[in-house]
Amino acid sequence: MGKRILYFLLTNILVLLTISIIFTLIPGTWKYIGEDGQLQLGTLLIFSAIIGFTGSFISLSMSRWMAKRIMGVQIIEPNGRLTEQEKEVVEKVHRLARAAGLMHMPEVGIYQAKEVNAFATGPSKKRSLVAVSSGLLNEMDDDAIEGVIAHEVAHIANGDMVTMTLLQGIVNTFVVFLARIAAFIVSRFVKEELAPIIHFIAIIFFQLIFSVLGSLVVFAYSRHREFHADRGGADLAGKDKMKHALESLKLYSNRMREEETAIATLKINGTKKTSFFSTHPSLDERISRLK
């Protein structure tokens, strides 16, 4: 899930910035600075909410397409000629999806990577994707793989992407709102002829800064939802398989720590200690909660 959140956030920042620039450059669009030269906070808040939620929903609609392109996910066609490994992955995803009560089966894909990882994404339960890495299939045993897939299917069943989008919309609203207030204040300290240019540059600068700070809220929510997905995975695949999957990921993580100097923090296997920039809690905490 970590990569899904990372790409969603990066896409959101770029989309939000693009929309903001377009709205800023169009003359007379949502004029939130009154004729007296003062900010109209009510108008600015409405303006910010429209941009914020538009950006987050555009990012959501692009999430599945972005994941496929960036990760190089090869979609498995259930009715095509499949290898034994591909058949097993599709069978697990579809069986667990039916157990979760999903009316539409997620797309299933595999991407080539040594990392042990999997993610679920998509704008809705009807248009979702579950992708696993070749590293996961090669490193983990059958029960661990099923536990990991159950965890990702639980994210879809829980509607985590839509909930994340609504949260991101709220965060975006405050990002746009505060960025324009800060830009307005900065522009008051320069010459009048330079104020519009400085105001425009400051909007971009502060929006990027506040977007990064706002992502901490999204990361915190992501960590919270991981515990729910673990419980959902335990309900779907069985508590023993979910626990075995987490313990297998921990063993893999420990082995990688011995072979490498560092392990990326935005992967399904998480980190030894949870940080503010982690999308997942530590595996020790997740195993403890599941028990």
C-alpha positions as CSV (number, residue, x, y, z in Angstrom):
1,M,0.0,0.0,0.0
2,G,2.9,2.4,0.6
3,K,3.7,2.9,-3.0
4,R,0.0,3.5,-3.7
5,I,-0.1,6.3,-1.2
6,L,3.2,7.8,-2.4
7,Y,2.0,7.9,-6.0
8,F,-1.4,9.2,-5.0
9,L,0.2,12.0,-3.0
10,L,2.7,13.0,-5.8
11,T,-0.1,13.0,-8.4
12,N,-2.3,15.0,-6.0
13,I,0.5,17.6,-5.5
14,L,1.1,18.0,-9.2
15,V,-2.6,18.1,-10.1
16,L,-3.4,20.6,-7.3
17,L,-0.5,22.8,-8.4
18,T,-1.6,22.7,-12.1
19,I,-5.2,23.6,-11.2
20,S,-4.1,26.4,-8.9
21,I,-1.8,27.9,-11.6
22,I,-4.6,27.8,-14.1
23,F,-7.1,29.4,-11.8
24,T,-4.5,32.1,-10.7
25,L,-3.7,33.0,-14.3
26,I,-7.3,33.3,-15.6
27,P,-8.2,37.0,-15.0
28,G,-11.2,37.6,-12.7
29,T,-11.5,33.9,-11.7
30,W,-12.7,33.7,-8.1
31,K,-11.5,37.1,-7.1
32,Y,-10.8,36.7,-3.4
33,I,-9.0,40.0,-2.9
34,G,-11.6,42.8,-2.6
35,E,-11.5,46.2,-4.1
36,D,-10.2,47.5,-0.8
37,G,-7.1,45.3,-1.2
38,Q,-8.2,43.0,1.6
39,L,-8.7,39.2,1.5
40,Q,-12.3,38.0,1.3
41,L,-11.8,34.9,3.5
42,G,-15.2,33.4,2.9
43,T,-14.7,33.5,-0.9
44,L,-11.2,32.2,-0.5
45,L,-12.4,29.3,1.5
46,I,-15.0,28.3,-1.1
47,F,-12.3,28.8,-3.8
48,S,-9.9,26.6,-1.9
49,A,-12.4,23.8,-1.3
50,I,-13.3,23.7,-5.0
51,I,-9.7,23.4,-6.0
52,G,-8.8,21.1,-3.2
53,F,-11.5,18.5,-3.8
54,T,-11.2,18.7,-7.6
55,G,-7.5,17.9,-7.2
56,S,-8.0,15.0,-4.9
57,F,-10.8,13.4,-7.1
58,I,-8.8,13.8,-10.3
59,S,-5.8,12.1,-8.5
60,L,-8.1,9.3,-7.4
61,S,-9.5,8.8,-11.0
62,M,-5.9,8.6,-12.3
63,S,-4.6,6.3,-9.5
64,R,-5.0,2.9,-11.2
65,W,-3.7,4.2,-14.6
66,M,-0.7,5.8,-12.8
67,A,0.1,2.6,-10.9
68,K,0.1,0.5,-14.0
69,R,2.4,2.9,-15.9
70,I,4.9,3.8,-13.2
71,M,5.2,0.3,-11.8
72,G,5.0,-1.5,-15.1
73,V,2.2,-3.8,-13.9
74,Q,1.3,-6.5,-16.4
75,I,-2.4,-7.2,-16.1
76,I,-3.3,-10.9,-15.9
77,E,-6.3,-11.7,-18.2
78,P,-8.3,-14.4,-16.3
79,N,-9.4,-16.0,-19.6
80,G,-6.0,-15.9,-21.3
81,R,-3.2,-18.4,-21.4
82,L,-1.8,-18.3,-17.9
83,T,1.2,-19.8,-16.1
84,E,0.6,-21.8,-13.0
85,Q,1.8,-18.9,-10.9
86,E,-0.5,-16.4,-12.6
87,K,-3.5,-18.8,-12.1
88,E,-2.8,-19.1,-8.4
89,V,-2.5,-15.3,-8.0
90,V,-5.8,-14.6,-9.8
91,E,-7.6,-17.5,-8.0
92,K,-6.5,-16.0,-4.6
93,V,-7.5,-12.5,-5.4
94,H,-10.9,-13.5,-6.8
95,R,-11.7,-15.9,-4.0
96,L,-10.8,-13.4,-1.3
97,A,-12.7,-10.7,-3.2
98,R,-15.8,-12.8,-3.2
99,A,-15.3,-13.6,0.5
100,A,-15.1,-9.8,1.1
101,G,-18.4,-9.3,-0.7
102,L,-17.1,-7.5,-3.7
103,M,-19.5,-7.5,-6.6
104,H,-16.8,-6.8,-9.2
105,M,-13.5,-8.6,-9.3
106,P,-10.4,-6.4,-9.1
107,E,-7.9,-6.4,-11.9
108,V,-4.9,-8.5,-11.0
109,G,-1.4,-7.8,-12.1
110,I,2.2,-8.7,-11.5
111,Y,5.2,-6.3,-11.8
112,Q,8.8,-7.3,-12.0
113,A,10.8,-6.2,-8.9
114,K,13.0,-7.9,-6.3
115,E,11.2,-6.1,-3.5
116,V,8.6,-8.0,-1.5
117,N,5.6,-5.7,-2.1
118,A,1.9,-5.6,-3.1
119,F,-0.6,-2.8,-3.4
120,A,-4.3,-2.2,-4.1
121,T,-5.5,0.9,-5.8
122,G,-8.4,2.2,-8.0
123,P,-11.1,4.9,-7.9
124,S,-13.8,2.5,-6.7
125,K,-14.5,-1.0,-5.6
126,K,-15.8,-1.6,-9.2
127,R,-12.6,-0.3,-10.8
128,S,-9.8,-1.6,-8.5
129,L,-6.5,-3.2,-9.0
130,V,-4.4,-5.7,-6.9
131,A,-0.8,-5.9,-7.9
132,V,2.0,-8.1,-6.5
133,S,5.7,-8.0,-7.1
134,S,7.6,-10.9,-8.5
135,G,9.8,-10.6,-5.4
136,L,6.8,-11.4,-3.2
137,L,5.9,-14.5,-5.2
138,N,9.5,-15.7,-5.2
139,E,10.3,-15.0,-1.5
140,M,7.1,-15.9,0.3
141,D,5.3,-19.2,0.8
142,D,1.7,-19.8,-0.3
143,D,0.1,-18.9,3.1
144,A,2.1,-15.7,3.4
145,I,1.2,-14.7,-0.1
146,E,-2.5,-15.3,0.6
147,G,-2.2,-13.2,3.8
148,V,-0.7,-10.3,1.9
149,I,-3.3,-10.4,-0.8
150,A,-6.1,-10.7,1.8
151,H,-4.7,-7.5,3.4
152,E,-4.8,-5.7,0.0
153,V,-8.3,-6.9,-0.8
154,A,-9.4,-5.7,2.6
155,H,-8.2,-2.2,1.7
156,I,-10.6,-2.3,-1.4
157,A,-13.5,-3.7,0.7
158,N,-13.0,-1.0,3.3
159,G,-13.1,1.7,0.6
160,D,-9.8,3.1,1.9
161,M,-8.9,4.9,-1.4
162,V,-12.2,6.9,-1.4
163,T,-11.9,7.8,2.3
164,M,-8.3,8.8,1.7
165,T,-9.4,11.0,-1.2
166,L,-12.0,12.8,1.0
167,L,-9.3,13.4,3.6
168,Q,-6.9,14.6,1.0
169,G,-9.6,17.0,-0.3
170,I,-9.8,18.5,3.2
171,V,-6.0,18.8,3.5
172,N,-5.9,20.3,0.0
173,T,-8.5,22.9,1.0
174,F,-6.3,24.1,3.9
175,V,-3.2,23.9,1.7
176,V,-4.7,26.2,-0.9
177,F,-6.3,28.5,1.7
178,L,-3.2,29.0,3.9
179,A,-0.8,29.2,0.9
180,R,-2.8,32.2,-0.5
181,I,-3.0,33.9,2.8
182,A,0.8,33.5,3.3
183,A,1.4,34.7,-0.3
184,F,-0.9,37.7,0.2
185,I,1.1,38.7,3.3
186,V,4.4,38.4,1.5
187,S,3.2,40.4,-1.4
188,R,2.4,43.3,0.9
189,F,6.1,43.8,1.7
190,V,7.2,44.5,-1.9
191,K,6.7,47.3,-4.3
192,E,3.2,47.5,-5.8
193,E,4.3,46.8,-9.3
194,L,6.1,43.6,-8.2
195,A,3.3,42.5,-5.9
196,P,1.4,40.4,-8.5
197,I,4.5,38.5,-9.6
198,I,5.7,37.9,-6.0
199,H,2.1,36.8,-5.0
200,F,2.1,34.2,-7.8
201,I,5.5,32.8,-7.0
202,A,4.7,32.8,-3.3
203,I,1.5,30.8,-3.9
204,I,3.5,28.1,-5.7
205,F,6.2,28.0,-3.0
206,F,3.8,27.9,0.0
207,Q,1.5,25.4,-1.6
208,L,4.4,23.0,-2.1
209,I,5.6,23.5,1.5
210,F,2.1,23.1,3.0
211,S,1.4,20.1,0.7
212,V,4.4,18.3,2.2
213,L,3.3,19.2,5.7
214,G,-0.3,18.1,4.9
215,S,1.0,14.7,3.8
216,L,1.9,14.0,7.4
217,V,-1.9,13.9,8.1
218,V,-2.4,11.5,5.2
219,F,0.5,9.3,6.4
220,A,-0.9,9.2,9.9
221,Y,-4.3,8.1,8.6
222,S,-2.6,5.5,6.3
223,R,-0.9,4.0,9.4
224,H,-4.2,3.8,11.2
225,R,-6.0,2.1,8.3
226,E,-3.2,-0.6,8.1
227,F,-4.5,-2.1,11.4
228,H,-8.0,-2.3,9.9
229,A,-6.7,-3.9,6.8
230,D,-4.8,-6.5,8.9
231,R,-7.9,-7.3,10.7
232,G,-9.8,-7.5,7.5
233,G,-7.1,-9.8,6.0
234,A,-7.4,-12.0,9.1
235,D,-11.1,-12.3,8.6
236,L,-10.7,-13.2,4.9
237,A,-7.7,-15.5,4.9
238,G,-7.6,-16.6,8.5
239,K,-5.8,-15.0,11.5
240,D,-3.0,-17.6,11.3
241,K,-2.2,-16.8,7.6
242,M,-2.3,-13.0,8.2
243,K,0.0,-13.4,11.2
244,H,2.3,-15.7,9.2
245,A,2.4,-13.1,6.4
246,L,3.4,-10.3,8.8
247,E,6.0,-12.5,10.5
248,S,7.4,-13.6,7.1
249,L,7.7,-9.9,6.0
250,K,9.5,-9.2,9.3
251,L,12.0,-12.1,8.6
252,Y,12.5,-10.8,5.1
253,S,13.0,-7.2,6.4
254,N,15.5,-8.3,9.0
255,R,17.4,-10.3,6.3
256,M,17.5,-7.3,4.0
257,R,18.7,-5.1,6.8
258,E,21.7,-7.4,7.3
259,E,22.5,-7.3,3.5
260,E,21.8,-3.6,2.9
261,T,22.6,-0.5,4.8
262,A,19.0,0.8,4.6
263,I,15.6,-0.3,3.5
264,A,13.1,2.0,1.9
265,T,10.3,3.1,4.3
266,L,7.5,3.3,1.8
267,K,7.0,-0.5,1.2
268,I,4.6,-3.0,2.5
269,N,7.2,-4.4,4.9
270,G,7.4,-1.1,6.8
271,T,10.3,-0.2,9.1
272,K,11.6,-1.3,12.4
273,K,10.4,2.0,13.9
274,T,7.4,4.0,12.8
275,S,8.2,7.6,11.7
276,F,6.0,10.5,10.8
277,F,6.8,9.9,7.1
278,S,5.9,6.2,7.2
279,T,2.7,5.0,5.5
280,H,2.8,1.8,7.6
281,P,3.3,1.1,11.3
282,S,6.2,-1.1,12.3
283,L,5.7,-4.8,11.7
284,D,6.2,-5.5,15.4
285,E,3.3,-3.2,16.2
286,R,1.1,-4.7,13.6
287,I,1.8,-8.2,14.8
288,S,1.1,-7.2,18.4
289,R,-2.2,-5.6,17.4
290,L,-3.2,-8.6,15.4
291,K,-2.6,-10.9,18.3
